[in-house]
Amino acid sequence: MPIAPIPDGWLEILAESEAELAAGLTVDGDQIIRELYAAAEQLEAKQQAGKATRGR
């Protein structure tokens, strides 16, 4: 199986993340989960609004 090329910017982002981790800079996992759930709820609301608009 051929290896896909690395997308532009990914190596830089990985290096930055590794540097932040080495410096002890981390993010609260619970906060990330809350933000993911909030984003999912917003997407679902937009989808429902779109369905209601198309159903008229």
C-alpha positions as CSV (number, residue, x, y, z in Angstrom):
1,M,0.0,0.0,0.0
2,P,1.6,3.3,-1.0
3,I,2.2,6.0,1.7
4,A,0.2,9.2,1.1
5,P,2.2,12.5,1.2
6,I,2.0,14.4,4.4
7,P,-0.4,17.4,4.1
8,D,1.2,20.9,4.1
9,G,1.7,22.2,7.6
10,W,1.3,19.0,9.5
11,L,4.9,18.6,10.4
12,E,5.1,22.1,11.7
13,I,1.9,21.6,13.8
14,L,3.3,18.4,15.2
15,A,6.6,20.0,16.1
16,E,4.7,22.9,17.8
17,S,2.6,20.4,19.7
18,E,5.6,18.4,20.9
19,A,7.3,21.6,22.0
20,E,4.2,22.6,24.0
21,L,4.0,19.2,25.6
22,A,7.7,19.4,26.5
23,A,7.0,22.8,28.1
24,G,4.2,21.3,30.2
25,L,1.5,23.2,28.3
26,T,-1.6,20.9,28.2
27,V,-5.3,21.3,27.7
28,D,-8.0,20.0,30.1
29,G,-9.5,17.0,28.4
30,D,-12.9,17.6,30.0
31,Q,-13.0,21.0,28.4
32,I,-12.3,19.6,25.0
33,I,-15.1,17.0,25.4
34,R,-17.5,19.8,26.4
35,E,-16.5,21.8,23.4
36,L,-16.9,18.8,21.0
37,Y,-20.4,18.1,22.4
38,A,-21.3,21.8,22.0
39,A,-20.0,21.8,18.4
40,A,-22.0,18.7,17.6
41,E,-25.1,20.2,19.0
42,Q,-24.7,23.3,16.9
43,L,-24.2,21.2,13.8
44,E,-27.3,19.2,14.5
45,A,-29.3,22.3,15.1
46,K,-28.1,23.7,11.8
47,Q,-29.0,20.5,10.0
48,Q,-32.5,20.5,11.6
49,A,-33.0,24.2,10.6
50,G,-32.0,23.3,7.0
51,K,-34.4,20.4,6.9
52,A,-37.2,22.7,8.2
53,T,-36.4,25.3,5.6
54,R,-36.4,22.8,2.8
55,G,-39.6,21.2,4.0
56,R,-41.7,24.4,3.5
